[in-house]
Amino acid sequence: MPPTSPTPRKPPRVLRRLERTAVRALTGFVNGIEWWQRDPTDVVNQSRYDVVAQRGLSSVRRYRPQVHDDDLRIGTELVHYEAPRQALPVLLIPPLMVQPWIYDLAPRRSLVRTLLRAGFDVYLLDFGAPGKDDERLTLDDYVADWVPAAIDAVLRTSGAPALGLVGYCMGGLFALMHTAAAQDARVAALVTIGAPVDAHKMSLLQFFVRHGHKEIEAISKRLGNVPGAVSATAFRLTSPLKAVTRYSDLFVNLWNDDYVAGFDGVTAWTSQFVDYPGDAFRQLLAEFMKDNKLKQGTMTFGGHTADLGRIRCPVLAFAGRTDQIVPPDAARELLAVIGSEDKTFREVTGGHMGVMAGRDAPNHVWAVAAQWLGERVALAGGAG
């Protein structure tokens, strides 16, 4: 028998560790140079879409399935894009104040792409950027006009009889408010992420409202629209320590392309706040924050009462465990007041931004929501 060659030995563990460290250091150096030169907004809003409807400042996007994007995942599972195969489309509703591309922060930090990969026909309602002439916009314009108009556009474009709604923060409130006020049976399923229902349990914001409602209202009247810069500053002050440590965290993780892209996406988010229409802000402050009318079922939009007890469709609600703006108890109250029999509440890792776009969001929020929606779509009419 010919002599067998000896099995090559693996390098010692310490050498493998040194090699990995060297590779990370080199990658971090290259990524650091690229990061220093680019605009954070270069990574956001990369998914292709068509505008299928417009109404006032608002517009509706329909995202195109992407066929050659094999490096993306739903959670930890690698999946290829296909044409929509779910029976019902999904409409994403953003909050006021922030850009609608928070749902598409980076190629691998994108709720839009997660839903596309799950086979959904994905739409997004863009509320636009209010200017000085839009100070008189109220919550009624959003809830009783633009949201239902967007739903009409989605159903007209897709040919579907119903749809699912997904909303983060105030986008989730708009979904709940419309569905309750209009008693809209076309809403087959509803997902909220970090959306408060009991405003009196929003401890941090409630403190300012309780002790300074008149002063805040007076200042907002002088300002007209609430400038995006004011909202951005208030948002950052809720996590002052994170504002200090975020760049040191970036330095440690410069070798990680996904981390860097996610960092840029969040930076773009927090530096691109949109002005808040003055009348809508004051209505939210008085009726929702001060008087807690949504929980009580007494807010009205377009002459119709938004009683959450009238909602019958399946509802899934997420809350961030360390959310300082919408604590879990403020979001959990939805279970007590909503009329749906199929209702689920999930408390997950993250603060107010983290629950929507943090490191764990793709697995613990987006993938879970996509699976849950798919199951409810099947109950509502089966796959297309």
C-alpha positions as CSV (number, residue, x, y, z in Angstrom):
1,M,0.0,0.0,0.0
2,P,1.3,3.5,-0.8
3,P,2.2,5.5,2.2
4,T,-0.5,7.9,3.3
5,S,0.2,11.5,3.6
6,P,-0.2,12.9,7.1
7,T,-3.4,14.8,7.8
8,P,-2.5,18.5,7.8
9,R,-2.8,20.1,11.2
10,K,-4.9,23.0,11.9
11,P,-3.1,26.1,13.0
12,P,-3.1,26.6,16.8
13,R,-6.2,28.4,18.2
14,V,-4.1,31.5,19.1
15,L,-2.9,31.8,15.4
16,R,-6.5,31.6,14.1
17,R,-7.6,34.2,16.6
18,L,-4.7,36.5,15.5
19,E,-5.6,36.0,11.9
20,R,-9.3,36.8,12.5
21,T,-8.2,39.9,14.5
22,A,-6.0,41.1,11.6
23,V,-8.7,40.5,9.0
24,R,-11.2,42.5,11.1
25,A,-8.7,45.3,11.6
26,L,-7.9,45.6,7.9
27,T,-11.6,45.4,7.0
28,G,-12.4,48.0,9.7
29,F,-9.8,50.3,8.3
30,V,-11.2,50.1,4.8
31,N,-14.8,50.4,6.0
32,G,-13.8,53.4,8.1
33,I,-12.4,55.3,5.1
34,E,-15.5,54.5,3.1
35,W,-17.8,55.5,5.9
36,W,-16.0,58.8,6.5
37,Q,-16.5,59.8,2.8
38,R,-20.2,58.8,2.3
39,D,-23.5,60.4,3.2
40,P,-25.5,58.3,5.7
41,T,-28.6,58.7,3.4
42,D,-26.7,56.7,0.7
43,V,-27.8,53.4,2.3
44,V,-31.5,54.1,2.9
45,N,-34.5,53.9,0.5
46,Q,-32.7,51.6,-1.9
47,S,-35.7,49.3,-2.7
48,R,-37.3,50.1,-6.1
49,Y,-40.9,51.3,-6.2
50,D,-43.5,53.0,-8.3
51,V,-45.8,55.7,-7.1
52,V,-49.4,54.5,-7.7
53,A,-51.5,57.2,-6.2
54,Q,-51.3,60.7,-4.8
55,R,-53.6,62.8,-2.6
56,G,-52.6,66.2,-1.2
57,L,-49.1,65.8,0.3
58,S,-49.5,62.0,0.5
59,S,-48.5,59.4,-2.0
60,V,-48.6,55.6,-2.2
61,R,-45.6,53.5,-3.2
62,R,-45.7,50.0,-4.6
63,Y,-42.4,48.1,-4.2
64,R,-41.1,46.0,-7.0
65,P,-40.0,42.4,-6.2
66,Q,-36.3,42.1,-6.7
67,V,-35.0,38.9,-8.3
68,H,-31.2,39.2,-8.1
69,D,-30.7,40.0,-4.4
70,D,-29.6,36.7,-3.0
71,D,-27.5,38.0,0.0
72,L,-30.6,39.1,2.0
73,R,-32.4,37.1,4.6
74,I,-35.7,36.8,6.5
75,G,-34.4,36.4,10.0
76,T,-31.7,33.8,9.6
77,E,-33.1,32.0,6.6
78,L,-31.8,32.7,3.1
79,V,-34.7,33.1,0.7
80,H,-35.0,34.2,-2.9
81,Y,-37.4,36.9,-4.1
82,E,-40.4,35.8,-6.1
83,A,-43.4,37.5,-7.5
84,P,-46.1,38.2,-4.9
85,R,-47.7,34.9,-3.8
86,Q,-49.8,36.0,-0.9
87,A,-53.5,36.6,-1.4
88,L,-53.6,40.0,0.2
89,P,-51.2,43.0,0.0
90,V,-49.6,44.8,2.9
91,L,-49.7,48.6,3.4
92,L,-46.9,50.1,5.6
93,I,-47.9,53.3,7.5
94,P,-45.1,55.5,9.0
95,P,-45.4,57.9,11.9
96,L,-45.4,61.6,11.4
97,M,-42.1,63.4,12.0
98,V,-39.9,60.7,10.4
99,Q,-39.1,59.8,6.8
100,P,-41.1,56.9,5.3
101,W,-37.9,55.0,4.4
102,I,-37.5,53.9,8.1
103,Y,-39.0,50.7,6.7
104,D,-36.1,50.5,4.2
105,L,-33.1,51.6,6.2
106,A,-30.4,49.5,4.4
107,P,-30.4,46.6,2.0
108,R,-30.1,44.1,4.9
109,R,-32.0,46.3,7.4
110,S,-35.3,46.5,5.5
111,L,-38.8,45.5,6.6
112,V,-39.9,46.2,3.0
113,R,-37.5,43.5,1.7
114,T,-38.5,41.1,4.4
115,L,-42.1,41.3,3.4
116,L,-41.3,41.1,-0.3
117,R,-39.3,38.0,0.4
118,A,-42.2,36.5,2.3
119,G,-44.3,36.9,-0.9
120,F,-46.3,40.0,-0.1
121,D,-47.3,42.7,-2.5
122,V,-45.8,45.6,-0.4
123,Y,-47.1,49.2,-0.4
124,L,-46.1,52.3,1.6
125,L,-48.1,55.4,2.5
126,D,-45.8,58.5,2.3
127,F,-47.3,61.4,4.2
128,G,-44.9,63.9,2.6
129,A,-43.1,66.8,4.2
130,P,-45.5,69.5,5.5
131,G,-44.5,73.1,4.8
132,K,-45.7,76.4,6.3
133,D,-49.0,76.3,4.4
134,D,-49.8,72.9,5.9
135,E,-50.0,74.1,9.5
136,R,-53.8,73.5,9.6
137,L,-53.6,69.8,8.8
138,T,-55.3,67.8,11.6
139,L,-55.3,64.2,12.6
140,D,-58.6,63.9,10.7
141,D,-56.8,64.6,7.4
142,Y,-54.5,61.7,8.0
143,V,-56.9,59.2,9.6
144,A,-60.2,60.0,7.8
145,D,-58.8,61.0,4.4
146,W,-55.3,59.9,3.5
147,V,-55.2,56.5,5.1
148,P,-58.5,55.3,3.6
149,A,-57.5,56.9,0.2
150,A,-54.3,54.9,0.4
151,I,-56.2,51.7,1.2
152,D,-58.5,52.4,-1.8
153,A,-55.4,52.8,-4.0
154,V,-53.8,49.6,-2.8
155,L,-56.9,47.5,-3.4
156,R,-57.5,49.1,-6.8
157,T,-53.9,48.5,-7.9
158,S,-53.6,45.0,-6.5
159,G,-57.1,43.8,-7.3
160,A,-57.3,42.2,-3.8
161,P,-60.5,42.4,-1.7
162,A,-58.6,43.2,1.6
163,L,-55.2,44.0,2.9
164,G,-53.0,43.9,6.0
165,L,-51.8,47.1,7.7
166,V,-48.4,47.5,9.5
167,G,-47.6,50.6,11.4
168,Y,-44.7,51.7,13.7
169,C,-45.4,54.1,16.6
170,M,-47.9,56.7,15.4
171,G,-48.3,54.8,12.1
172,G,-49.7,51.9,14.2
173,L,-52.1,54.4,15.9
174,F,-53.3,55.6,12.5
175,A,-54.0,52.0,11.4
176,L,-55.9,51.4,14.6
177,M,-57.7,54.7,14.5
178,H,-58.9,54.3,10.9
179,T,-59.9,50.7,11.3
180,A,-62.0,51.5,14.4
181,A,-63.5,54.8,13.2
182,A,-64.4,53.4,9.7
183,Q,-65.1,49.9,11.0
184,D,-63.2,48.9,7.9
185,A,-63.8,45.2,7.2
186,R,-61.2,45.4,4.3
187,V,-58.5,45.4,7.0
188,A,-57.9,41.6,7.3
189,A,-55.0,41.8,9.7
190,L,-53.1,44.6,11.6
191,V,-49.6,44.8,13.1
192,T,-48.4,47.6,15.4
193,I,-44.8,48.1,16.5
194,G,-44.1,50.4,19.4
195,A,-47.6,51.9,19.3
196,P,-49.0,53.4,22.5
197,V,-52.7,52.9,23.4
198,D,-52.7,54.0,27.0
199,A,-51.1,57.5,26.8
200,H,-51.1,57.9,30.6
201,K,-48.6,55.0,30.8
202,M,-46.1,56.8,28.6
203,S,-44.2,57.9,31.8
204,L,-41.6,60.1,30.3
205,L,-43.8,62.1,27.8
206,Q,-46.7,62.0,30.2
207,F,-44.6,63.9,32.8
208,F,-44.0,66.8,30.4
209,V,-47.7,66.8,29.3
210,R,-49.0,66.7,32.8
211,H,-46.8,69.5,34.1
212,G,-46.5,71.6,31.0
213,H,-49.4,71.1,28.7
214,K,-50.4,74.8,28.4
215,E,-46.8,75.9,27.9
216,I,-46.1,73.3,25.2
217,E,-49.4,74.3,23.4
218,A,-48.5,78.0,23.6
219,I,-45.0,77.4,22.2
220,S,-46.4,75.2,19.4
221,K,-48.8,77.9,18.4
222,R,-45.9,80.4,18.1
223,L,-43.9,77.9,16.1
224,G,-46.7,76.9,13.7
225,N,-45.4,73.5,12.5
226,V,-43.2,71.8,15.0
227,P,-39.8,71.8,13.3
228,G,-38.1,68.5,12.6
229,A,-35.0,69.6,14.5
230,V,-37.0,70.0,17.7
231,S,-38.4,66.5,17.4
232,A,-34.9,65.1,16.6
233,T,-33.4,66.8,19.7
234,A,-36.2,65.6,22.0
235,F,-35.8,62.1,20.6
236,R,-32.0,62.0,21.3
237,L,-32.6,63.3,24.8
238,T,-34.5,60.1,25.7
239,S,-31.2,58.1,25.3
240,P,-28.4,60.6,26.2
241,L,-25.9,57.8,27.1
242,K,-26.4,56.1,23.7
243,A,-25.8,59.4,22.0
244,V,-22.3,59.5,23.7
245,T,-21.4,55.8,23.2
246,R,-22.7,55.2,19.6
247,Y,-19.5,56.3,17.9
248,S,-17.3,54.1,20.1
249,D,-19.6,51.2,19.3
250,L,-19.2,52.0,15.6
251,F,-15.4,52.0,16.0
252,V,-15.4,48.6,17.6
253,N,-17.7,47.2,14.8
254,L,-16.2,48.9,11.7
255,W,-15.2,45.5,10.4
256,N,-18.9,44.5,10.2
257,D,-20.5,45.8,7.0
258,D,-24.0,45.1,8.3
259,Y,-23.4,47.0,11.5
260,V,-22.0,50.0,9.6
261,A,-24.9,50.1,7.2
262,G,-27.3,49.8,10.1
263,F,-25.5,52.7,11.9
264,D,-25.8,54.9,8.8
265,G,-29.5,54.0,8.4
266,V,-30.2,55.0,12.0
267,T,-28.0,58.2,11.6
268,A,-30.1,59.1,8.5
269,W,-33.3,58.5,10.5
270,T,-32.3,60.7,13.4
271,S,-31.0,63.5,11.3
272,Q,-33.9,63.7,8.8
273,F,-36.9,64.4,10.9
274,V,-39.9,66.0,9.2
275,D,-41.9,69.0,10.5
276,Y,-45.1,68.1,12.4
277,P,-48.3,70.0,11.3
278,G,-49.2,72.4,14.1
279,D,-52.9,71.6,14.5
280,A,-52.3,67.8,14.3
281,F,-49.6,68.2,17.0
282,R,-52.0,70.1,19.3
283,Q,-54.8,67.7,18.7
284,L,-52.5,64.8,19.6
285,L,-51.3,66.6,22.7
286,A,-54.8,67.4,24.0
287,E,-56.9,64.5,23.0
288,F,-54.5,61.6,22.9
289,M,-51.8,62.5,25.4
290,K,-53.7,64.6,28.0
291,D,-57.2,63.2,27.9
292,N,-56.3,59.6,26.9
293,K,-59.3,59.5,24.6
294,L,-58.0,56.6,22.4
295,K,-58.0,54.2,25.3
296,Q,-61.4,55.5,26.4
297,G,-62.8,55.0,22.8
298,T,-63.9,58.6,22.5
299,M,-61.6,60.1,19.8
300,T,-63.4,61.0,16.6
301,F,-62.2,61.4,13.1
302,G,-64.4,62.7,10.3
303,G,-67.4,62.5,12.6
304,H,-66.9,58.8,13.4
305,T,-65.8,57.5,16.9
306,A,-62.6,55.4,17.0
307,D,-63.7,52.8,19.5
308,L,-61.0,50.1,19.4
309,G,-63.6,47.7,20.8
310,R,-65.2,47.7,17.3
311,I,-62.0,46.2,15.7
312,R,-62.5,42.5,14.9
313,C,-59.6,41.7,12.6
314,P,-56.5,39.8,14.0
315,V,-54.0,42.1,15.7
316,L,-50.3,41.6,16.6
317,A,-48.6,44.2,18.7
318,F,-44.9,44.5,19.5
319,A,-43.3,46.6,22.3
320,G,-39.6,47.3,23.1
321,R,-38.6,46.0,26.5
322,T,-36.5,49.1,27.2
323,D,-38.6,51.6,25.3
324,Q,-38.5,55.0,27.2
325,I,-41.1,56.6,24.9
326,V,-43.7,53.9,24.6
327,P,-43.1,51.5,27.6
328,P,-44.5,48.0,27.2
329,D,-47.4,48.7,29.5
330,A,-48.6,51.6,27.2
331,A,-48.7,49.3,24.2
332,R,-50.0,46.2,26.1
333,E,-53.2,48.0,26.9
334,L,-54.3,47.2,23.4
335,L,-55.2,43.7,24.5
336,A,-57.7,45.1,27.1
337,V,-59.6,47.4,24.8
338,I,-59.6,45.9,21.3
339,G,-62.5,43.8,20.2
340,S,-60.5,41.2,18.3
341,E,-60.5,37.6,19.5
342,D,-57.2,36.9,17.7
343,K,-54.9,39.3,19.5
344,T,-51.2,38.8,20.4
345,F,-48.8,41.0,22.3
346,R,-45.0,40.5,22.1
347,E,-42.4,42.2,24.3
348,V,-39.1,42.1,22.5
349,T,-35.5,43.4,23.0
350,G,-34.9,47.1,22.2
351,G,-35.9,50.7,22.9
352,H,-38.2,52.8,20.8
353,M,-35.9,52.7,17.7
354,G,-34.5,49.3,18.4
355,V,-37.9,47.6,18.4
356,M,-38.3,48.8,14.8
357,A,-34.8,48.7,13.4
358,G,-32.4,47.3,16.0
359,R,-30.0,44.4,15.7
360,D,-32.7,41.9,16.8
361,A,-35.6,43.4,14.9
362,P,-35.1,41.3,11.7
363,N,-35.5,38.0,13.7
364,H,-37.7,39.0,16.5
365,V,-40.1,41.5,14.9
366,W,-39.9,41.5,11.0
367,A,-39.7,37.7,10.5
368,V,-42.3,37.1,13.2
369,A,-44.7,39.7,11.6
370,A,-44.2,38.2,8.1
371,Q,-45.0,34.7,9.3
372,W,-48.0,35.9,11.4
373,L,-49.4,37.9,8.4
374,G,-49.0,34.9,6.1
375,E,-50.9,32.7,8.5
376,R,-53.8,35.3,8.8
377,V,-53.8,35.8,5.0
378,A,-54.3,32.0,4.6
379,L,-57.2,32.2,7.0
380,A,-58.7,35.2,5.1
381,G,-58.6,33.6,1.7
382,G,-55.5,31.5,1.0
383,A,-52.4,32.1,-1.0
384,G,-52.6,33.6,-4.4
